[in-house]
C-alpha cells in the first residue's frame, strides 16, 4: 500500500506520524521498551500531544530480534500472529551509553539511537544487515480508510529480495507490490494460495512480519532503497532473522515457526489421479492402474479427485454409489496391487449434502452476525464453511475422515481453504475474520494432518494447496492450478523456489499442467521436472493425464524418470530426513546453495535437489536449455560427462535427458530398486563417487524407511586408490563405483580399499 506521492508528498488524506526520537528506555531481563515520539521534544510543551509509538524489543530465539510497535496498546481487538511453536523468551544482552542502546541475541545485534534521529540498525558482527531510518517506522491516519502502521527496512546496492510465499511472479521481488492475502488465483497472476509474510535477503538475513492479517509489501517499489510492509490497525510486529547464509536463515526461521515432519517414503513415488472433471468410476480407475502396470510404469499412489462423491454434495464424505458400489472392496483390491490411496476433500459443505443440516443445527459452520449460517454459491451451490475454531466441529469433521481411513484410505488432498470471507462472518471463538482469513487454511491442514498422525503415525501426509506461515509443519504442498504450457511450467518453478525460501521443505506441482491439454513436448518436459521434485503427481482438469493418451514416447519418458527417482531414493530420502531435521528445503534455489557465487543470485530456471544434484528443466520444444554450473568439476548424471563449472553452458537434450549434474566431491548412494520408492536402501546399494579430488573425502548417508540412519560413512581418495569407511550402521551386498567402474560386491563390512 502506497502512502506517499513520490519523494516529497503524501497521498491525499494521509496524515503521517514518523518515529522521530527515542525519548525513554526501559530495560528489562527479556525485553527493552522504548518510548518513541513522532516529533522532537524540545521542551515540556512538546510532551502534551501525541501520537507516540511504543517499541518493544524481544528475542523469541537466538539470532532473532522481534520488534513490536504500537500506537494504542490497550482496548483494541486481539491481534493474531504467526504461530511460533519454537519460541522461547531469550535473555537479552544490553549495553547502554548516553547516545546508544545495543541489544544482542545470539549473533544478531540491534543498535538503537537514543534521542533525536530515531533509528534501528541490525547487524551481524560488523556487517550491517538492514536498518530502520528516517521515516521508516510510521503511524498513519488515512481519511476514510482508517489507521495504519508501516515499517521500512533498508536495501543496499545490489541487494535482492526473495520469498513472500509461493509467488509465481518474477523470482526476485524487487520492484513488486505484494499483497499478503491468500486467494484462489491460479499460477498465472500475482495472487498466491500460500502467502507467507517472510522475505529473505541476498545479504544473508530474513524478515518475518509477525501478523496473521493482510500485510502489504512494497519491495523497492514505493521507495527504491527500502522494503516497506504495512497493515491496517494500531500496531505492527516483525522479526529480523540472522544468517549469515540463506541456509542459516531458514534454519533459524523454522526452528521458530516449526519444521516439516518427514513424509513417508512411499509418498515420494509417482501419484496418478482421475483428474478433475473427467468421467470416471471404479472400472475407469482400475483400467488406468492396470494399463500403467501393463506398460511397466511404476505407480505408488492413486488419487480420487472431487467426483468420488456425488455432484452437488461436496463434502459428504460418501462414495458415489453409482460409480463406486463397493468402495471397501475396491480399496482392498487397489491395496493388493501395491497402491496407496488418496482422496480429495475441502473444508466446505454444500447445502445438498446430508451433512449440511447436521452442521447447521450443531453450530459447526461459520455464521453471520445474526446467527444464520454463512453461505455462498462460489464453488458448491449454497455451501457453508466448517468452523475449525469450534472443537466440536473439528471432532465432527475428523470423524468422517476417520471412517474413510478405516475403510482403507491412506491420505487426503486438502484442497481449497482460500475462499474464506473476511467480512460479515463470525467464528466460534470470536476471532476477527480479517485476521482469520489467512490462518483458516493453516487450521484446516492442521486438523487433517493431526488426525493422520494419530491414525497413521509416521505415515501421515497431506497434499495441500493453501496454507500460511508455519504451514511447513503439515506437508506436502503443491502449486495449484497451472496452464499446460512452458510458461506456466516456469512460473510453477518460481513459485516453488519462492515457497522453499520461506522454509517449506517439500513441494510438488501438477505434471503436464492443470488447465488445458499439454502438447507432447510440454508433457514430457514436465515429467522430467516433476520426477525431479520432492513429490511427483500427474493431474489435470478436463482430460486424463495418463501418458499413452499424449503419445507413446511419453510412456518411455515417464518410465525412465520414475525409475530414476526410485534409484535416487537412498539419496533423496536422506536429503528429506535432513530437511525435516534442519528446515533447509529439499528443493532449493541456486542462491541458497551457492550464496557466494554472484551468478546464482538471479537464477530461477534451475535448482538444487538436496546438496548434490543440480537440475535445470527444459522449457523449450527444441530441447535447447541454458544452465549455469558453479565452480568445480560437475558430472552429468545421465551420460557421465565431466565439465568444468564457473560458466554458462548451452545444451541440447532429447526427452530422456536434461541438465542433471552431480556436484563435485560427491558420494551418491544409488539404490537397487526401480519399481517402487520404499525399500531397504542399504541392501545392494552402490556408492557412486563423482569428481572426488585427490586427498579429499566425501561423506554419505544411507537412510532407513523411518528416516533413521542405516549407514553413515565417507570415501577417501589418495591418488588412484579409494577407501570406504562405514562409521555407523552397516551396508548389505554393496559396491563402490568410480568413473563408471564398480568394485566387487561387498558383504557386510565397515571398510573397503579399492583401486579402480
C-alpha positions in Angstrom: 0.0 0.0 0.0 1.4 3.3 -1.0 1.1 6.2 1.4 3.4 8.7 -0.3 3.1 10.5 -3.6 6.7 10.4 -4.8 9.6 11.6 -2.6 8.1 14.7 -1.1 4.3 14.4 -0.8 1.7 12.1 0.8 -1.4 10.6 -0.8 -4.4 12.9 -0.4 -6.0 12.4 3.1 -2.9 10.8 4.7 -1.5 12.2 7.9 1.8 10.6 8.7 3.5 10.4 12.1 7.0 9.1 11.9 9.2 7.8 14.6 11.5 10.7 15.4 13.1 10.5 18.8 13.8 7.7 21.3 12.7 9.6 24.4 12.9 7.0 27.1 14.3 3.5 27.5 13.1 0.8 29.9 15.5 -2.2 30.1 14.1 -5.5 31.5 15.5 -9.0 31.6 13.8 -10.3 28.4 12.8 -7.1 26.7 13.6 -3.5 26.1 10.7 -1.0 25.9 11.2 2.3 24.0 9.0 5.4 24.2 9.3 6.9 20.7 7.9 10.3 19.9 6.8 11.4 16.5 8.3 14.9 16.9 11.4 16.2 18.6 10.9 17.0 22.3 12.5 20.4 22.8 10.6 21.5 25.9 7.8 20.3 28.2 5.1 21.6 26.0 6.1 19.2 23.3 5.1 16.3 25.5 1.4 17.3 25.7 0.2 15.8 22.4 0.7 12.6 20.6 0.9 10.3 19.0 3.8 8.3 20.4 4.8 4.8 19.4 5.8 2.2 21.9 8.5 0.0 20.5 9.3 -3.3 22.3 12.4 -5.3 21.5 12.5 -9.0 22.4 14.1 -12.3 21.2 12.0 -15.4 20.7 15.1 -17.4 19.6 18.8 -16.9 19.5 19.7 -14.8 16.5 16.2 -13.4 16.1 15.1 -10.0 17.3 11.4 -9.2 17.5 10.2 -5.6 17.1 6.7 -4.7 18.2 5.5 -1.2 17.5 2.2 0.1 18.8 0.3 3.4 18.9 -2.6 2.4 21.2 -1.6 -0.6 23.3 -4.8 -1.5 25.1 -8.6 -1.6 24.4 -8.2 -2.9 20.8 -9.2 -6.2 19.3 -6.9 -9.1 20.0 -4.4 -9.5 17.2 -3.5 -12.9 15.8 0.1 -13.7 14.9 2.2 -16.2 13.1 2.3 -19.5 15.0 5.7 -19.9 16.6 5.9 -23.3 18.4 9.6 -22.9 18.8 9.6 -19.5 20.5 11.0 -19.1 24.0 11.9 -15.8 25.6 15.7 -15.2 25.4 17.7 -13.2 27.9 19.0 -10.1 26.1 22.5 -8.7 26.3 22.1 -5.0 26.7 24.8 -2.3 26.5 23.9 1.4 27.0 25.7 4.7 26.6 24.3 8.2 26.5 23.8 8.1 22.8 23.3 4.4 22.0 21.5 1.3 23.2 22.9 -2.0 21.9 20.7 -5.1 22.2 22.0 -8.6 21.3 20.6 -12.1 20.8 23.0 -14.7 19.6 24.8 -13.4 16.6 22.3 -10.6 15.9 22.6 -7.1 17.3 20.3 -4.1 17.0 21.7 -0.6 17.7 19.1 1.9 18.9 19.9 5.6 18.6 18.8 7.4 21.7 17.4 10.9 21.5 16.5 12.7 18.3 17.0 10.9 15.0 15.4 7.5 15.8 16.9 4.5 14.1 17.4 0.8 14.5 20.5 -0.7 12.9 20.6 -4.5 12.6 23.9 -6.2 12.2 25.8 -9.4 12.5 29.2 -8.7 13.9 30.5 -5.6 12.0 28.2 -6.3 9.0 25.2 -4.1 8.8 22.2 -6.1 7.5 19.4 -3.6 7.4 18.1 -0.5 9.2 15.0 1.5 10.0 15.9 5.1 9.5 14.2 8.4 8.9 10.5 8.0 8.1 10.9 4.2 8.4 8.6 3.4 11.2 5.3 5.3 10.9 1.8 5.6 12.2 -0.6 6.9 9.5 -4.2 8.1 9.6 -5.9 8.0 6.2 -9.2 9.9 6.0 -12.0 7.5 5.1 -9.7 4.4 5.3 -8.6 4.1 8.9 -5.3 3.9 10.7 -2.2 2.1 9.6 1.3 1.2 10.8 4.3 0.7 8.5 7.9 -0.1 8.7 10.6 0.5 6.1 13.8 -1.5 6.2 16.7 -0.5 4.0 18.1 -2.3 1.0 21.7 -1.9 -0.1 23.1 -1.6 -3.6 22.7 -4.9 -5.4 20.6 -6.4 -2.7 17.8 -8.8 -3.8 14.7 -9.9 -2.0 13.2 -13.4 -2.3 10.3 -15.3 -0.8 7.0 -13.9 0.4 5.3 -17.3 0.0 4.5 -19.2 -3.2 4.7 -16.4 -5.7 4.5 -17.0 -9.4 5.6 -13.5 -10.3 9.4 -12.8 -11.0 11.7 -14.7 -8.6 13.4 -11.5 -7.5 10.8 -9.5 -5.7 12.5 -6.1 -6.0 10.1 -3.6 -7.7 6.9 -5.6 -6.8 3.9 -4.8 -4.7 2.9 -8.0 -2.8 -0.4 -8.3 -1.0 -0.1 -10.9 1.7 -3.5 -12.5 1.4 -4.5 -16.0 0.3 -6.6 -16.2 -2.9 -7.6 -18.8 -5.4 -6.0 -17.1 -8.4 -4.0 -19.8 -10.2 -0.4 -19.6 -11.1 -0.6 -17.1 -13.9 -1.2 -14.0 -11.8 0.2 -12.1 -8.8 -2.1 -13.8 -6.3 -1.0 -16.7 -4.0 -2.5 -19.7 -2.5 0.3 -19.7 0.1 1.0 -16.3 1.4 3.9 -16.1 3.8 4.9 -12.7 5.3 8.6 -13.5 5.2 11.3 -12.4 2.9 15.0 -13.4 2.6 17.7 -11.0 1.5 20.7 -11.8 -0.6 22.7 -10.2 2.1 22.1 -13.1 4.4 19.2 -12.2 6.7 15.4 -12.6 6.7 12.4 -10.6 7.9 9.2 -12.3 9.2 6.3 -9.9 9.6 4.5 -11.5 12.6 1.0 -10.8 11.6 -1.9 -13.1 10.6 -4.0 -10.5 8.9 -3.2 -9.0 5.4 0.1 -7.3 5.1 1.0 -5.1 2.1 4.7 -5.2 0.9 6.3 -2.5 -1.2 9.5 -4.1 -2.2 11.7 -1.4 -3.6 8.6 -0.1 -5.3 7.4 2.9 -3.3 10.9 3.7 -2.1 13.6 2.1 -4.3 16.1 1.5 -1.4 13.6 0.1 1.1 11.2 -2.7 1.7 8.0 -1.3 3.2 5.4 -3.5 5.0 2.2 -2.2 6.4 -1.1 -3.2 7.7 -4.3 -1.6 9.0 -4.5 -1.0 12.7 -2.7 0.4 15.6 0.3 -1.9 15.8 2.9 -3.8 13.7 5.1 -6.7 14.7 8.1 -8.2 12.9 11.2 -10.3 13.5 14.7 -9.9 11.9 16.4 -13.3 11.5 20.1 -13.6 11.3 22.2 -15.7 8.9 24.9 -15.3 7.8 23.9 -17.7 4.9 20.5 -18.4 3.4 20.5 -21.9 4.9 21.2 -20.4 8.3 18.3 -18.1 7.9 15.8 -20.8 7.1 17.2 -23.0 9.9 16.5 -20.2 12.4 13.1 -19.4 10.9 11.9 -23.0 11.0 13.3 -23.5 14.5 10.9 -20.7 15.4 7.9 -21.5 13.3 8.2 -25.3 13.1 9.7 -27.9 10.8 8.2 -30.4 8.5 7.8 -34.0 9.7 9.3 -36.5 7.4 6.8 -37.7 4.9 6.6 -41.5 4.3 8.9 -42.9 1.7 6.0 -44.2 -0.4 4.8 -40.6 -0.9 7.9 -39.8 -3.0 6.8 -42.2 -5.7 4.5 -41.3 -8.6 1.0 -40.2 -7.8 -1.7 -40.5 -10.6 -5.2 -39.1 -10.4 -8.5 -39.4 -12.0 -8.2 -35.7 -12.9 -10.9 -33.2 -12.0 -14.0 -33.1 -14.3 -13.3 -36.2 -16.3 -15.8 -39.1 -16.3 -14.7 -41.9 -14.1 -15.8 -44.8 -11.9 -14.2 -47.9 -10.5 -13.8 -49.5 -13.9 -12.1 -46.4 -15.3 -9.7 -46.1 -12.3 -8.9 -49.8 -12.5 -8.3 -49.6 -16.2 -5.8 -46.8 -15.8 -4.0 -48.6 -13.0 -3.8 -51.9 -14.9 -2.6 -50.2 -18.0 0.2 -48.5 -16.1 1.2 -51.9 -14.8 1.0 -53.5 -18.3 3.2 -50.7 -19.7 5.7 -51.2 -16.8 5.0 -47.7 -15.5 5.7 -47.7 -11.7 2.9 -46.2 -9.7 2.8 -45.6 -5.9 -0.3 -43.6 -5.2 -3.7 -43.4 -6.9 -5.8 -40.3 -6.1 -9.5 -39.9 -6.5 -10.4 -36.3 -7.2 -13.7 -34.5 -6.4 -16.2 -36.7 -8.1 -15.6 -39.7 -5.9 -18.5 -38.0 -4.1 -21.8 -37.3 -5.8 -22.1 -33.9 -7.5 -23.7 -31.0 -5.6 -22.9 -32.8 -2.3 -19.3 -32.0 -1.6 -18.4 -32.7 1.0 -20.5 -35.5 2.4 -17.5 -38.0 2.6 -19.7 -40.7 1.0 -18.6 -42.6 -2.2 -21.0 -42.0 -5.1 -22.6 -45.5 -5.3 -23.4 -45.1 -9.0 -19.7 -45.4 -9.8 -18.3 -47.0 -6.7 -20.9 -49.5 -5.4 -18.3 -51.4 -3.3 -15.7 -48.9 -2.0 -14.3 -51.1 0.7 -13.8 -54.0 -1.8 -12.3 -51.6 -4.4 -9.9 -50.1 -1.9 -8.8 -53.6 -0.8 -8.3 -54.6 -4.5 -6.2 -51.5 -5.1 -4.1 -52.0 -2.0 -3.5 -55.6 -3.2 -1.9 -54.0 -6.3 0.6 -52.3 -4.0 -1.0 -48.8 -4.2 -1.7 -46.2 -1.6 -5.0 -44.3 -1.9 -5.6 -40.5 -1.7 -8.9 -38.8 -1.6 -9.8 -35.2 -2.4 -11.6 -33.1 0.3 -12.3 -29.5 1.0 -13.5 -27.6 4.1 -16.9 -26.7 2.6 -20.3 -28.5 2.9 -22.9 -27.9 0.1 -26.5 -27.4 1.2 -27.5 -30.6 -0.7 -25.0 -32.6 1.4 -26.7 -34.8 4.0 -24.2 -33.2 6.5 -25.5 -29.7 5.9 -28.5 -29.9 8.2 -26.5 -31.5 10.9 -23.7 -29.0 10.7 -26.2 -26.1 10.7 -28.1 -27.4 13.7 -25.0 -28.1 15.8 -23.2 -24.8 15.0 -20.3 -26.3 13.1 -20.2 -23.7 10.3 -19.2 -20.0 10.1 -22.1 -17.8 10.9 -23.4 -14.3 10.0 -23.6 -11.8 12.8 -27.3 -12.5 13.2 -26.6 -16.2 13.8 -27.6 -17.5 10.4 -25.2 -19.9 8.6 -22.9 -18.0 6.2 -23.4 -19.4 2.7 -22.2 -18.8 -0.9 -22.6 -20.3 -4.4 -19.0 -19.7 -5.2 -17.8 -23.3 -5.7 -20.5 -25.6 -4.4 -24.1 -24.3 -4.5 -25.2 -23.0 -1.1 -22.1 -24.2 0.6 -21.2 -23.5 4.2 -17.7 -23.4 5.7 -16.6 -25.6 8.6 -15.6 -23.5 11.6 -12.3 -25.1 12.8 -12.2 -22.8 15.9 -15.1 -24.9 17.2 -13.6 -28.0 18.9 -16.9 -29.9 18.3 -16.8 -29.1 14.6 -13.2 -30.4 14.5 -14.2 -33.7 16.1 -17.2 -34.0 13.7 -15.0 -33.3 10.6 -12.3 -35.6 11.7 -14.8 -38.3 12.5 -15.9 -38.6 8.8 -12.2 -38.7 7.7 -11.5 -41.3 10.4 -14.2 -43.5 8.8 -12.6 -43.2 5.4 -9.1 -44.1 6.9 -10.6 -47.2 8.5 -12.1 -48.1 5.1 -8.5 -48.2 3.6 -7.7 -44.7 2.5 -4.1 -43.5 3.3 -4.1 -39.7 2.9 -6.1 -36.7 1.8 -5.7 -33.9 -0.7 -6.7 -30.9 1.3 -7.8 -28.6 -1.5 -9.1 -25.0 -1.2 -9.1 -23.1 2.1 -8.6 -19.7 0.4 -12.2 -18.7 -0.4 -12.8 -17.6 3.2 -14.9 -14.5 3.9 -13.3 -11.7 5.9 -16.5 -9.7 6.5 -20.0 -10.3 7.8 -18.9 -13.6 9.4 -18.4 -14.8 12.9 -16.1 -17.5 14.3 -17.0 -19.8 17.3 -14.0 -18.5 19.3 -14.7 -14.8 18.4 -11.7 -14.4 16.2 -11.5 -11.4 13.9 -12.5 -12.6 10.4 -9.9 -10.4 8.7 -7.2 -11.9 10.8 -8.5 -15.4 10.3 -8.7 -15.3 6.5 -5.1 -16.5 6.1 -5.0 -18.6 9.2 -8.0 -20.6 8.1 -6.0 -22.7 5.7 -3.4 -23.4 8.3 -6.1 -24.6 10.8 -7.7 -26.8 8.1 -4.5 -28.5 7.2 -3.6 -28.9 10.9 -6.9 -30.6 11.7 -6.4 -33.2 8.9 -2.7 -33.7 9.5 -3.2 -34.2 13.2 -5.8 -36.9 12.5 -3.5 -38.7 10.1 -0.6 -38.6 12.6 -3.0 -40.1 15.2 -4.1 -42.9 12.9 -1.2 -43.4 10.5 1.6 -42.1 12.9 4.8 -41.9 10.9 3.0 -42.2 7.6 1.0 -39.0 7.9 1.0 -36.9 4.7 -1.5 -34.5 3.0 -1.4 -32.9 -0.4 -2.3 -29.3 0.4 -2.9 -26.3 -1.9 -3.3 -23.4 0.6 -1.5 -22.5 3.8 0.2 -19.7 5.7 3.4 -19.0 7.6 4.4 -22.1 9.7 2.4 -24.3 7.3 5.5 -26.4 6.6 4.6 -28.3 9.7 1.9 -30.1 7.6 3.5 -31.4 4.4 3.2 -31.8 1.4 2.1 -28.7 -0.6 1.5 -28.4 -4.3 1.5 -25.4 -6.6 -2.2 -25.2 -7.6 -3.9 -24.5 -10.9 -1.4 -24.0 -13.7 -1.8 -24.0 -17.5 -0.4 -26.7 -19.8 2.4 -24.7 -21.4 6.1 -23.9 -20.8 5.4 -20.5 -19.4 3.2 -22.0 -16.7 5.8 -24.7 -16.0 8.4 -21.9 -15.4 6.1 -19.9 -13.2 5.4 -23.1 -11.2 9.1 -23.4 -10.6 9.4 -19.8 -9.5 6.5 -20.4 -7.0 8.2 -23.5 -5.6 11.5 -21.7 -5.2 9.8 -18.7 -3.5 8.0 -21.0 -1.1 11.1 -23.0 -0.3 12.8 -19.7 0.6 10.3 -19.4 3.4 11.2 -22.8 5.0 8.9 -25.2 3.2 10.8 -28.4 2.8 8.5 -30.4 0.4 6.7 -29.2 -2.7 5.1 -30.5 -5.8 3.0 -29.4 -8.9 0.7 -30.8 -11.5 2.8 -32.6 -14.1 1.6 -31.5 -17.5 -0.3 -28.5 -16.2 -3.8 -28.5 -14.8 -5.8 -26.4 -17.3 -5.9 -27.4 -20.9 -4.3 -30.2 -22.8 -0.5 -30.3 -22.7 1.3 -30.6 -26.1 3.6 -33.7 -26.1 6.7 -31.6 -25.7 5.3 -29.8 -22.6 4.1 -33.0 -21.1 7.4 -34.9 -21.5 9.5 -32.0 -20.2 7.1 -31.5 -17.3 7.5 -35.3 -16.5 11.3 -34.7 -16.1 10.7 -31.7 -13.8 8.0 -33.5 -11.8 10.0 -36.6 -11.2 13.0 -34.5 -10.1 10.8 -32.6 -7.5 10.4 -33.8 -3.9 6.9 -35.2 -4.8 5.5 -36.1 -8.2 1.9 -36.1 -9.3 0.1 -36.5 -12.7 -3.1 -34.4 -12.6 -5.3 -32.4 -14.9 -8.7 -30.7 -15.1 -10.8 -31.8 -18.1 -8.5 -34.5 -19.5 -6.8 -37.6 -18.2 -3.1 -37.2 -17.6 -2.1 -40.8 -18.5 0.9 -40.8 -20.8 -0.4 -43.0 -23.6 -3.2 -40.5 -24.4 -0.4 -37.9 -25.1 1.9 -40.1 -27.2 3.7 -43.4 -26.9 7.1 -41.7 -26.2 5.6 -40.1 -23.1 5.3 -43.6 -21.6 9.1 -44.1 -22.2 9.9 -40.8 -20.6 7.6 -41.5 -17.6 9.1 -44.9 -17.1 12.7 -43.7 -17.4 12.3 -40.8 -14.9 10.2 -42.7 -12.4 12.7 -45.5 -12.3 15.5 -42.9 -12.0 13.8 -41.3 -9.0 13.4 -44.7 -7.3 17.1 -45.4 -7.7 17.9 -42.0 -6.3 15.7 -42.7 -3.2 18.6 -43.5 -0.8 20.0 -40.0 -1.6 16.6 -38.3 -1.8 15.2 -39.8 1.4 18.4 -38.9 3.3 18.0 -35.4 2.0 14.4 -35.4 3.1 15.3 -36.5 6.6 18.0 -33.8 6.8 15.4 -31.2 5.7 13.0 -32.4 8.3 15.7 -32.1 11.0 17.2 -28.7 9.8 14.5 -26.9 7.9 16.7 -26.5 4.8 14.4 -27.5 2.0 15.0 -30.5 -0.3 14.3 -28.3 -3.4 16.3 -25.1 -3.1 17.4 -22.2 -5.2 20.8 -21.8 -6.6 21.4 -18.7 -4.4 20.5 -20.8 -1.3 23.1 -23.4 -2.2 25.8 -21.1 -3.6 25.3 -17.7 -1.8 28.9 -16.6 -2.5 28.6 -17.0 -6.3 27.1 -13.8 -7.6 25.9 -15.5 -10.8 23.5 -17.6 -8.7 21.6 -14.6 -7.3 19.2 -14.3 -10.2 18.8 -17.9 -11.3 15.2 -19.1 -11.4 15.2 -21.8 -14.1 17.3 -24.3 -12.2 17.6 -25.6 -8.7 19.3 -27.9 -6.3 17.6 -31.2 -5.2 19.4 -31.7 -2.0 23.1 -30.9 -1.6 24.5 -32.7 -4.5 22.1 -32.6 -7.5 21.6 -29.6 -9.8 18.5 -29.7 -12.1 17.7 -27.4 -15.0 14.3 -28.2 -16.5 13.9 -27.7 -20.2 11.4 -25.1 -21.2 11.7 -25.3 -25.0 10.2 -27.6 -27.6 13.5 -27.8 -29.3 15.3 -29.1 -26.2 17.7 -26.2 -26.0 18.5 -25.1 -22.5 20.9 -22.8 -20.8 22.4 -23.9 -17.5 24.9 -22.3 -15.1 27.3 -24.5 -13.3 29.2 -23.0 -10.3 32.9 -23.6 -9.9 34.2 -27.1 -9.8 34.0 -30.3 -11.8 30.4 -31.3 -12.4 29.3 -34.7 -13.7 26.2 -35.2 -15.8 24.4 -38.0 -14.0 22.8 -39.5 -17.1 25.7 -39.6 -19.5 28.8 -39.4 -17.2 30.3 -36.3 -19.0 32.5 -34.2 -16.6 32.6 -30.5 -17.2 34.3 -27.6 -15.6 32.0 -25.1 -13.8 32.1 -21.4 -13.2 30.4 -20.8 -16.5 27.2 -21.0 -18.5 26.5 -23.9 -20.9 24.0 -24.1 -23.7 22.9 -27.7 -24.2 20.6 -29.7 -26.3 18.6 -32.6 -24.8 16.2 -35.2 -26.0 13.2 -36.3 -24.0 15.2 -38.9 -22.0 17.7 -36.3 -20.8 18.1 -32.8 -19.3 20.8 -31.0 -17.4 21.1 -33.1 -14.3 24.5 -32.6 -12.7 26.2 -34.1 -9.7 28.3 -31.7 -7.6 32.0 -32.2 -7.2 33.3 -34.3 -4.3 30.0 -36.3 -4.0 29.3 -39.8 -2.9 25.8 -40.6 -4.2 24.1 -43.7 -2.8 22.4 -45.4 -5.7 19.5 -47.8 -4.9 18.8 -51.2 -6.4 15.1 -50.8 -6.8 13.5 -49.3 -10.0 9.8 -50.2 -9.4 9.0 -48.6 -6.0 10.3 -45.8 -3.8 10.1 -47.6 -0.5 12.6 -50.5 0.0 15.7 -51.4 2.1 18.1 -48.7 0.9 21.1 -50.3 2.5 20.7 -53.6 0.6 22.7 -53.7 -2.7 23.3 -50.0 -2.6 26.1 -48.6 -4.9 28.2 -45.8 -3.6 28.8 -43.7 -6.7 31.8 -41.4 -6.4 31.8 -38.2 -8.5 34.8 -35.9 -9.1 36.5 -36.6 -5.7 39.7 -34.6 -5.5 42.9 -36.3 -4.6 43.5 -36.1 -0.8 39.8 -35.3 -0.1 37.0 -37.2 1.5 33.2 -37.1 0.9 30.6 -38.3 3.3 27.4 -40.3 2.6 24.3 -41.3 4.5 22.0 -44.2 3.6 18.6 -43.8 5.4 16.2 -46.3 6.9 12.5 -46.1 5.9 11.7 -44.3 9.2 14.2 -41.6 8.4 16.9 -43.0 10.7 20.5 -44.0 9.6 21.1 -47.4 8.1 24.7 -46.5 7.4 26.9 -43.4 7.5 30.5 -43.1 6.4 32.9 -41.5 3.9 35.0 -42.2 0.9 38.7 -41.0 0.9 40.8 -40.7 -2.2 44.6 -41.0 -2.2 46.0 -40.9 -5.7 44.2 -43.7 -7.7 43.1 -45.5 -4.6 39.8 -45.1 -2.7 39.0 -46.1 0.8 35.4 -46.5 2.1 34.8 -46.3 5.9 31.4 -47.1 7.3 31.5 -45.3 10.7 27.9 -46.1 11.7 25.5 -48.9 10.8 26.1 -51.3 8.0 25.6 -51.9 4.3 24.5 -55.1 2.7 25.9 -56.6 -0.5 27.2 -53.2 -1.6 29.6 -51.8 -4.2 31.7 -48.8 -4.8 31.6 -47.1 -8.3 34.3 -44.7 -9.6 34.2 -43.4 -13.2 31.6 -46.0 -14.2 33.7 -48.9 -12.8 32.4 -50.9 -9.9 34.1 -52.9 -7.2 33.3 -56.5 -6.4 30.1 -56.9 -4.3 31.0 -56.5 -0.7 29.4 -58.4 2.1 28.6 -56.6 5.4 31.7 -54.7 6.2 32.9 -51.4 7.6 35.9 -50.7 5.3 37.0 -51.2 1.7 40.2 -50.3 -0.1 40.0 -50.3 -3.8 41.9 -49.1 -6.9 39.6 -49.0 -10.0 
